[in-house]
Amino acid sequence: MSKNLFWYTIKEELPVQKEGEEKKYKETKAAFNVDNIIRVVTLGDKIVVLLNDIHERLENSYKGTKNGKPVYVKERNTFQSEISLSLEDAKRLEEVTLIN
């Protein structure tokens, strides 16, 4: 395992069980290698980290119907990891990656 992992928290809002009930969240820990960061961007109230893991995936894409049946076509799409950090995690990332 890499020594350059940065651990952060993914906070996922759970559906409200009862009207007027306080929001609940499921928290999951995740990590990425700081050596793979190519850009960090502030977008409104969130920080987005872009990684240099550009890759292609072959996916089935819905194209409509033919003779009443759904038609799918295989498409090759390019993806890149885009990680949203909380402001607290972003501050920690800045501290561990700051170049003096």
TORPA-4810 file (N, C-alpha, C, O; in nm, 3 decimals):
<nodes>
NODE_1_0.085_-0.119_0.000_0.000_0.000_0.000_0.089_0.124_0.000_0.195_0.127_0.062_M
NODE_2_0.044_0.224_-0.070_0.119_0.348_-0.082_0.125_0.425_0.050_0.029_0.425_0.128_S
NODE_3_0.238_0.491_0.072_0.252_0.576_0.191_0.199_0.716_0.163_0.194_0.799_0.254_K
NODE_4_0.159_0.742_0.039_0.115_0.876_0.001_-0.037_0.888_-0.010_-0.088_0.970_-0.085_N
NODE_5_-0.108_0.805_0.066_-0.254_0.811_0.061_-0.307_0.923_0.148_-0.259_0.946_0.259_L
NODE_6_-0.408_0.991_0.097_-0.478_1.092_0.173_-0.619_1.039_0.198_-0.694_1.015_0.104_F
NODE_7_-0.653_1.021_0.325_-0.784_0.969_0.364_-0.881_1.084_0.384_-0.847_1.185_0.445_W
NODE_8_-1.002_1.067_0.332_-1.107_1.168_0.345_-1.240_1.099_0.372_-1.251_0.977_0.363_Y
NODE_9_-1.342_1.178_0.404_-1.473_1.124_0.438_-1.574_1.159_0.330_-1.587_1.274_0.290_T
NODE_10_-1.646_1.057_0.285_-1.758_1.077_0.193_-1.884_1.079_0.279_-1.912_0.984_0.352_I
NODE_11_-1.959_1.187_0.268_-2.079_1.203_0.349_-2.200_1.197_0.256_-2.222_1.286_0.174_K
NODE_12_-2.279_1.088_0.269_-2.394_1.067_0.181_-2.523_1.088_0.260_-2.546_1.023_0.362_E
NODE_13_-2.607_1.178_0.211_-2.732_1.207_0.280_-2.829_1.091_0.264_-2.852_1.043_0.152_E
NODE_14_-2.887_1.045_0.374_-2.985_0.937_0.372_-3.124_0.995_0.352_-3.150_1.109_0.391_L
NODE_15_-3.215_0.918_0.292_-3.351_0.969_0.275_-3.417_0.996_0.410_-3.393_0.924_0.507_P
NODE_16_-3.500_1.099_0.416_-3.570_1.134_0.540_-3.675_1.027_0.568_-3.755_0.994_0.481_V
NODE_17_-3.673_0.972_0.691_-3.767_0.867_0.728_-3.903_0.926_0.767_-4.007_0.871_0.729_Q
NODE_18_-3.902_1.036_0.842_-4.026_1.099_0.887_-4.021_1.248_0.856_-3.915_1.310_0.861_K
NODE_19_-4.136_1.304_0.824_-4.145_1.446_0.795_-4.097_1.528_0.914_-4.135_1.500_1.028_E
NODE_20_-4.013_1.628_0.890_-3.961_1.714_0.996_-3.842_1.655_1.070_-3.785_1.721_1.157_G
NODE_21_-3.802_1.533_1.036_-3.688_1.468_1.103_-3.556_1.530_1.055_-3.544_1.569_0.939_E
NODE_22_-3.461_1.536_1.144_-3.330_1.591_1.110_-3.262_1.501_1.006_-3.277_1.379_1.008_E
NODE_23_-3.186_1.564_0.915_-3.116_1.488_0.811_-3.012_1.396_0.875_-2.946_1.433_0.972_K
NODE_24_-3.000_1.277_0.819_-2.900_1.182_0.865_-2.806_1.151_0.749_-2.844_1.157_0.632_K
NODE_25_-2.682_1.118_0.784_-2.581_1.092_0.684_-2.512_0.959_0.709_-2.498_0.914_0.822_Y
NODE_26_-2.469_0.896_0.600_-2.385_0.777_0.607_-2.245_0.824_0.572_-2.223_0.886_0.468_K
NODE_27_-2.149_0.794_0.659_-2.011_0.835_0.633_-1.927_0.715_0.595_-1.933_0.609_0.657_E
NODE_28_-1.847_0.733_0.489_-1.757_0.630_0.440_-1.618_0.690_0.427_-1.604_0.805_0.386_T
NODE_29_-1.517_0.614_0.463_-1.379_0.659_0.447_-1.327_0.612_0.312_-1.356_0.500_0.269_K
NODE_30_-1.250_0.697_0.245_-1.188_0.664_0.116_-1.052_0.732_0.111_-1.021_0.818_0.194_A
NODE_31_-0.970_0.694_0.014_-0.836_0.752_0.003_-0.794_0.759_-0.143_-0.843_0.685_-0.228_A
NODE_32_-0.702_0.850_-0.171_-0.639_0.858_-0.302_-0.491_0.890_-0.281_-0.452_0.941_-0.176_F
NODE_33_-0.410_0.860_-0.382_-0.267_0.885_-0.376_-0.241_1.030_-0.414_-0.276_1.073_-0.524_N
NODE_34_-0.179_1.107_-0.325_-0.155_1.249_-0.352_-0.059_1.270_-0.470_-0.056_1.378_-0.527_V
NODE_35_0.018_1.168_-0.506_0.107_1.180_-0.622_0.029_1.187_-0.753_0.084_1.226_-0.856_D
NODE_36_-0.100_1.149_-0.750_-0.183_1.148_-0.871_-0.264_1.275_-0.891_-0.341_1.285_-0.987_N
NODE_37_-0.250_1.373_-0.803_-0.325_1.497_-0.816_-0.267_1.581_-0.930_-0.146_1.604_-0.936_I
NODE_38_-0.355_1.626_-1.020_-0.309_1.718_-1.124_-0.368_1.857_-1.107_-0.314_1.955_-1.159_I
NODE_39_-0.481_1.866_-1.034_-0.541_1.998_-1.013_-0.637_1.991_-0.895_-0.703_1.890_-0.872_R
NODE_40_-0.644_2.103_-0.821_-0.742_2.119_-0.714_-0.814_2.250_-0.743_-0.751_2.354_-0.761_V
NODE_41_-0.948_2.244_-0.747_-1.029_2.358_-0.788_-1.136_2.385_-0.683_-1.198_2.292_-0.630_V
NODE_42_-1.159_2.513_-0.654_-1.270_2.552_-0.567_-1.389_2.583_-0.655_-1.382_2.671_-0.742_T
NODE_43_-1.499_2.511_-0.633_-1.622_2.535_-0.708_-1.732_2.566_-0.608_-1.791_2.475_-0.549_L
NODE_44_-1.760_2.693_-0.590_-1.861_2.733_-0.492_-1.816_2.698_-0.352_-1.712_2.745_-0.305_G
NODE_45_-1.894_2.615_-0.286_-1.862_2.578_-0.148_-1.796_2.441_-0.137_-1.791_2.384_-0.028_D
NODE_46_-1.745_2.388_-0.249_-1.676_2.260_-0.242_-1.541_2.266_-0.313_-1.518_2.352_-0.399_K
NODE_47_-1.455_2.175_-0.276_-1.322_2.163_-0.335_-1.321_2.035_-0.418_-1.359_1.928_-0.369_I
NODE_48_-1.276_2.045_-0.543_-1.272_1.928_-0.631_-1.126_1.896_-0.662_-1.048_1.983_-0.701_V
NODE_49_-1.090_1.769_-0.645_-0.955_1.720_-0.673_-0.963_1.636_-0.801_-1.043_1.544_-0.810_V
NODE_50_-0.879_1.669_-0.900_-0.873_1.593_-1.024_-0.747_1.507_-1.023_-0.639_1.556_-0.991_L
NODE_51_-0.763_1.379_-1.058_-0.650_1.287_-1.058_-0.609_1.253_-1.200_-0.689_1.265_-1.293_L
NODE_52_-0.484_1.211_-1.217_-0.432_1.179_-1.351_-0.457_1.033_-1.388_-0.367_0.964_-1.436_N
NODE_53_-0.578_0.987_-1.366_-0.612_0.848_-1.396_-0.710_0.839_-1.513_-0.806_0.762_-1.508_D
NODE_54_-0.685_0.917_-1.617_-0.772_0.918_-1.734_-0.776_0.777_-1.793_-0.672_0.715_-1.817_I
NODE_55_-0.899_0.729_-1.816_-0.917_0.594_-1.867_-1.045_0.586_-1.949_-1.133_0.671_-1.938_H
NODE_56_-1.053_0.483_-2.033_-1.170_0.462_-2.116_-1.253_0.347_-2.062_-1.201_0.252_-2.003_E
NODE_57_-1.384_0.356_-2.083_-1.476_0.248_-2.048_-1.569_0.224_-2.165_-1.611_0.318_-2.233_R
NODE_58_-1.600_0.099_-2.188_-1.698_0.062_-2.289_-1.832_0.047_-2.217_-1.844_-0.034_-2.125_L
NODE_59_-1.932_0.125_-2.258_-2.061_0.126_-2.189_-2.175_0.108_-2.289_-2.166_0.147_-2.405_E
NODE_60_-2.283_0.048_-2.240_-2.405_0.038_-2.320_-2.483_0.167_-2.304_-2.510_0.211_-2.193_N
NODE_61_-2.518_0.228_-2.417_-2.590_0.354_-2.415_-2.726_0.334_-2.483_-2.735_0.280_-2.593_S
NODE_62_-2.832_0.379_-2.415_-2.968_0.366_-2.468_-2.987_0.460_-2.586_-2.958_0.579_-2.576_Y
NODE_63_-3.035_0.406_-2.700_-3.054_0.488_-2.820_-3.199_0.498_-2.865_-3.227_0.559_-2.968_K
NODE_64_-3.290_0.439_-2.789_-3.431_0.446_-2.827_-3.489_0.306_-2.840_-3.437_0.210_-2.783_G
NODE_65_-3.598_0.296_-2.917_-3.662_0.165_-2.935_-3.673_0.131_-3.083_-3.678_0.220_-3.169_T
NODE_66_-3.677_0.002_-3.110_-3.698_-0.047_-3.246_-3.789_-0.168_-3.234_-3.758_-0.263_-3.162_K
NODE_67_-3.901_-0.165_-3.302_-4.000_-0.271_-3.293_-4.045_-0.295_-3.150_-4.070_-0.408_-3.110_N
NODE_68_-4.055_-0.187_-3.072_-4.103_-0.197_-2.935_-4.000_-0.246_-2.835_-4.033_-0.265_-2.717_G
NODE_69_-3.876_-0.268_-2.878_-3.771_-0.316_-2.789_-3.664_-0.209_-2.773_-3.632_-0.139_-2.869_K
NODE_70_-3.607_-0.197_-2.651_-3.501_-0.097_-2.631_-3.376_-0.132_-2.712_-3.339_-0.249_-2.725_P
NODE_71_-3.313_-0.029_-2.766_-3.191_-0.047_-2.846_-3.075_0.018_-2.770_-3.082_0.134_-2.731_V
NODE_72_-2.969_-0.060_-2.751_-2.848_-0.011_-2.685_-2.731_-0.022_-2.781_-2.723_-0.115_-2.861_Y
NODE_73_-2.640_0.074_-2.773_-2.519_0.073_-2.854_-2.400_0.082_-2.760_-2.404_0.151_-2.659_V
NODE_74_-2.294_0.012_-2.794_-2.171_0.021_-2.714_-2.098_0.150_-2.750_-2.073_0.178_-2.867_K
NODE_75_-2.064_0.229_-2.647_-1.990_0.353_-2.666_-1.865_0.352_-2.580_-1.866_0.306_-2.466_E
NODE_76_-1.757_0.403_-2.636_-1.633_0.416_-2.563_-1.626_0.558_-2.509_-1.625_0.654_-2.585_R
NODE_77_-1.623_0.572_-2.375_-1.620_0.703_-2.310_-1.494_0.719_-2.227_-1.441_0.621_-2.173_N
NODE_78_-1.446_0.841_-2.216_-1.327_0.872_-2.139_-1.367_0.932_-2.005_-1.453_1.019_-1.998_T
NODE_79_-1.303_0.883_-1.898_-1.334_0.927_-1.763_-1.207_0.968_-1.688_-1.096_0.929_-1.725_F
NODE_80_-1.227_1.046_-1.583_-1.119_1.089_-1.495_-1.179_1.102_-1.355_-1.291_1.149_-1.339_Q
NODE_81_-1.103_1.059_-1.254_-1.154_1.071_-1.117_-1.163_1.216_-1.076_-1.069_1.294_-1.094_S
NODE_82_-1.278_1.251_-1.022_-1.306_1.386_-0.974_-1.363_1.370_-0.834_-1.476_1.322_-0.818_E
NODE_83_-1.287_1.408_-0.733_-1.324_1.384_-0.593_-1.362_1.516_-0.527_-1.287_1.613_-0.530_I
NODE_84_-1.482_1.518_-0.467_-1.527_1.636_-0.393_-1.490_1.620_-0.247_-1.522_1.519_-0.184_S
NODE_85_-1.424_1.721_-0.193_-1.382_1.718_-0.053_-1.461_1.818_0.029_-1.499_1.924_-0.020_L
NODE_86_-1.485_1.784_0.154_-1.543_1.880_0.247_-1.438_1.988_0.272_-1.320_1.968_0.244_S
NODE_87_-1.480_2.102_0.323_-1.384_2.210_0.351_-1.281_2.166_0.455_-1.165_2.205_0.448_L
NODE_88_-1.325_2.084_0.551_-1.233_2.034_0.654_-1.126_1.944_0.592_-1.007_1.958_0.622_E
NODE_89_-1.167_1.850_0.506_-1.070_1.762_0.440_-0.980_1.842_0.345_-0.862_1.812_0.333_D
NODE_90_-1.037_1.942_0.277_-0.957_2.024_0.185_-0.847_2.098_0.260_-0.735_2.110_0.209_A
NODE_91_-0.877_2.148_0.379_-0.777_2.218_0.460_-0.663_2.122_0.497_-0.546_2.159_0.491_K
NODE_92_-0.699_1.998_0.536_-0.596_1.898_0.569_-0.512_1.865_0.447_-0.390_1.850_0.458_R
NODE_93_-0.575_1.853_0.329_-0.501_1.824_0.206_-0.403_1.937_0.176_-0.289_1.911_0.137_L
NODE_94_-0.447_2.060_0.193_-0.359_2.174_0.168_-0.238_2.169_0.261_-0.126_2.196_0.217_E
NODE_95_-0.259_2.136_0.387_-0.149_2.130_0.484_-0.047_2.021_0.448_0.073_2.043_0.461_E
NODE_96_-0.094_1.904_0.403_0.000_1.794_0.375_0.067_1.806_0.239_0.168_1.740_0.215_V
NODE_97_0.013_1.890_0.149_0.073_1.901_0.015_0.138_2.036_-0.011_0.191_2.059_-0.119_T
NODE_98_0.134_2.127_0.086_0.190_2.260_0.067_0.341_2.253_0.042_0.415_2.187_0.116_L
NODE_99_0.382_2.321_-0.063_0.526_2.326_-0.097_0.582_2.457_-0.043_0.530_2.565_-0.073_I
NODE_100_0.687_2.447_0.038_0.749_2.567_0.094_0.862_2.619_0.008_0.924_2.719_0.042_N
</nodes>
